[in-house]
């Protein structure tokens, strides 16, 4: 945890107090350093009894690596570009052959031989009571 910049901490226990959680968080902060940004929570699990579990997710551990200057980055990129060789001359052309084409879908025709009788149009002007609230329509 030493050198971490951020941490999420969960303290779980059966008979846990806020003081117990604060002691656990303080111990982690001492190990990581004073610059640690902490978000912590406490959960009570009666099945744990007197046991306490502390879960820590720490980030920013690799942020302390020395950063390269802009000139050093440009030099590294230029060195990598100089050694690149791209050749498309030996590329083989590939053919895709379809040996078993998918069968064509059977076209279904649906016919309804029943006659439509006693039908009313959907937009019946006589039933145009949208202006009335539902409780007044009944």
Secondary structure, DSSP 8 states (H G I E B T S, - for coil): -TT-SEEEEEEEESS--HHHHHHHHHHHHHHH-TT-EEEEEEEE-GGGTT-EEEEEEEE-TTTTS----HHHHHHHHHHHHHT-----TT--------SS-----------------S---SS-GGG--TTS-HHHH-
